[in-house]
Amino acid sequence: MPEPIRVAVIDDHAPYRNGVVTTVNEAVEFEVVAEGECGTDAVRIARDYHPDIMPLDANMPVSGIKAAREISRTCPTVKTILLSSYAESEHLTAAREAGASTCLTKGISAAELLATLRSVHFHARRWLDSSDLAPAVNGACRQRGRPWAGSGAPGIRTMTGGTVR
């Protein structure tokens, strides 16, 4: 069996972070190696643990955008994904400029998150837009008419643990 894809989850909202950790750990190909709650934690974890992928909250103390910029500079093999509560184009621009691999809204389903983690891990290119992401995410993006993944599809468990109807 191949080595698991190592993931570190950084978010200042503990219930959301715990939902992401649980979802990622339930998938056999992933392993959560560290958690943090601010951008400072993210940079330290990137340096100390060298995860393959780091989902980062865009809006936390010492923002995920600042952390992604520093991680991209000091740990270029670590791929970052910015997570935001808001689907705003300035987050996309800031995430791309910071060196993140992609940007998602926090309302995505567990399946969409895992599909994105797989896509980011297996793509060599640094920035992935909706046309590069796995079909589950790409379809959700097109269905919502957005350039990146938005809130969970009806009846699918979201990362906050609720079900979108």
N, C-alpha and C positions, 0 to 999 in steps of 0.2 A: 504494500500500500504506500502511495506517495506521501511525502511529508505534508502535514496540513498547512493551509494558508494562514499565516499568523496575522491576527487583527488586534489592534488596540483601539478602544472606544473612548472618546473624550466628549463629555457633555456635562454641563453644570446642573442639569435637571436630573436628579437621581432616578426617578421612576422611568423616565424615557431611556436613560443610559442602561438601566437594568433590563428593559425590554429589548434593546438592541443586543446586549450581551447574551441574553437567553436565546434569542432568535439565532444569532451567529453560532453559539455553542451547540445548538440542536442540529446544525448542518454538519455532516460528517467530514466534509473537506476543509472546514475552518476550525481554528482554535483561538479563543480570546486569550492573549498573553498579558494584557494590562488594561487598566481603566484609569481615567483621570477626569478632573472637573474644570480645568481651565487651560488656557493656552500655554502657560508655563509648564504644567504637567505634560502637555502634549510634546513639547520640545524635549523635555527630560526623558520621557518614555521612548521617543524616537531614537535618541542617542543611546539609552541604556538597553533597550529591548530589540531594536531594529525590526519592528513588525513589517510585514509586507504591505499592509493597508491600514490607514487610520481614518475612520469616519470622525469628523470634527464638527462640533456645533459652531456655526458662524458667529453667533451672538452670545458669547460667554465672557467672563472676566479674562482679560488678555485674549482677544478674539481669535477664533479659529482661522480667520484670514491672516492675521499676523503670524500665528503659529505655523500655518501652511507655508508661508513665505520663508520663515526661518528653517523649517524642516526641509523644504526644497533646496535651500542653500547648503545646509550642513549634512543632510542625510538623503542624498538624491535618489537612493534606491527605495525609499519609503514613499508609497503613493498615498495621497490624501484625497478624501472626499468631503466636501463641505456640505453640511446639513443646515437647512434654514427653515424657519417657520413661515417664511414669506417667499412667494414666487415673484421676485423682483429682478429686473435685468441688471441692476447695479451689483447684486450678489454674484451673478454669473461673471460679470466683467472683473470684479475684485477677486473671485476665486481663480479665474484663468490667469490673471496677472500674478497671483501669489504662487502659481505652480501647482494648483490642485488638479487632480485628474478629471473631476466632474463636480457638479453641484446638484443636490436633490432637496426637495421639500421634506419636512419631517412627517408629513401625512402619508408617505408611501407605505405600501403593504410590506409585510415580511418577505413575501416572494419577490417583490420588486427590489428590496434592499439586497437580498442574496444574489439576485441576477446581476445587479450592479457591481457588487463585490467581485463576482466571477469575471465580468467584462473588464473591469479595471485591472484585475490581476493578470489577465491573459493578453491585454493589449500593450504593445510596446510604446505606442504614442502617448504623450503626456496628457493632452486634453481630449476628453470624450464628450461628444454632444449626443443628443437623443438618437441620431442615426447610427452611432457606433455601439450603443448599449444593446444588451441582450433583448430578444424579441418581447419578453414580458414587460420590460421597462419601456422599450421603444413603442410598443403598441399602446401602452397607457399614456405615453406622451402625446402621440398622435390623436388618440381618442379625446384627450382634453384640449387639443389645439394649442399646446404649450411647447416651447423649445426644450423643456426638461421636465422630469417627473414631478407630478403634483400630488394631490391628496389621493388616498387609497380608493380603489374601485369598489363599487357596491358589494357588500357581503364579504369583503376580504378583511382579515384582521390587520389592523394598522400597528405601527411600531409602538404606539402608546397603549396597546393592549385592547382597545375598543374595536368594535366592528362598525364599519361605515355602511350605512343603509342607503 
